[in-house]
Amino acid sequence: MPELKSTTKAYLDHVAFTVRDIAPHLIFFRDVLGMTVTKRDGPEETPSQVWLLGGLQIAEDPAFTGPEGRFAHLGLICGDVPAAIQGALAHGGKSLDKGAHWVEMPDGLLLEFLPDTRNAVETVRNLDPRQA
């Protein structure tokens, strides 16, 4: 497949998962990996969802019947959100009622496009821990 010029640049900001009980997941990620809560929805003791330092979002749904830790969406920081959305739509994606920055790709992959701040895309893309 020929390589095309990119419409914009982006990086993965977070991956979201749905779980039945958020508490044990918070304890694990905090105690084992040092991933502290950076944002939460709901009360501190019983949040409905949390964002953790390091790019993980966990949403609780006690009625969830799928396998524990089911993938929900990818949050992508983009240098040009409208260009990214236009590109996703041109590649078969469709807009969602969740908001203008959400697109569902043809295979069901949900993408959340978020705007770049403080040159974050360039900064993060220049970090490569695999390079010596």
N, C-alpha and C positions, 0 to 999 in steps of 0.2 A: 504494500500500500504506500503510495507516495506521501511524503511528509508535507503538510500544509503549514503556512505561517499562522501562528497563534493569534487569536483575537485579543486576548488579554493574558495576564499571568495571574496565578493563584497558588495558594497552598492550603493543605488540609488543616482546619482550625480545630474541629472536634468530630468525634464519632458518637452517635447517640444510640443507646440500648434501652429496651424496656425490660423491667424485672418485676416480679410480684412483691418483693419486700426489699426496700432500698437499704435498710439499716445494716445488714451484714455486709453488703457490698461497700458501703461507706467505710465501715470499720476495716475491711481488708485493704482497700486502696490507700487509706490513711496510714494504717499501722505497718503495712508491708512495703508500700511503694512511696510513701510520703506525699501522696496526692491529696492536698487539702481542698476544701470547698472554696470556690471563688465566687459562686453565685448560687442562690437557691430560690425555689418557688415554694411558698408555704412556710409554716412555723419551723424554727430551728430544730426542734426535737422530732418533728414528723413532716419533713418536706415531701412534696409530690414529685419534685425533680431537682437535681443538682448538677452543677458544672464543676469539674475538678481540674485543678492545676495539672496540665499535661495533656489536655484535649479530650477528656471523656465526659459525656453527659449521660446521666442515668435517670430514667423516668420510671416512677412506680405506678403500677396498675395492678391492684390486688386481684382483679378479675381476669387478668391476662392468662390465657390458656395455652399459649405457644411454648416452645422451649425457653428455659430461663436464659436471659441475656440476648433476646432477639434484637437484631439490628433494626434501627429506626431510620436514620438518615446520615448523610455526610454534610458537615458545615464547612464551606469553602470560603476563605478570604480572597477577594478578587480585586485586582487593580482597577478594573472597570466592570462593575456589576451589570449595567445594562448590556454591555457587549457579551458578557458571559451568558446572560439569559437569552439574548438573541441567538448566540451560537448554539445553546442547548436546544432551543426551539427549532432551529434549522436542522438539527440532527435528530428530529423526531420527538423531542420532549414536548410536554404539554404543561400549561400553567395550572396552578392549583388554587383552590379557594382559601388556602392558608395565608396567602399574601403574595404580593408581586415578586418577591425574591425567592419563591419556591417553585421548583420545576420537577416533574416526574418524567424520567426517561422511559423509553419504550419497554424496557424490561422490568419496570417497577422501581428502579433505584430512585430514591428521593434525594434531591440536592437542595441545600439552603445556601444561597449566595449572599455573602456579607461584605460590606465595604472595607477597603483597606484604610488604615489610619497610621499615621507616623511612618510611612514607608515600610510597613510590616512585611509585605509580600517580598520585596527585594531583600530585606534583612534575613528573613527566615529561609528564603531560597538559597542564600549565600552560605548558610550553615549546613555543613555536611559532616556529621560525626564519623562517617566511614572513611573520610579522606585523612591521610596522615598530615 
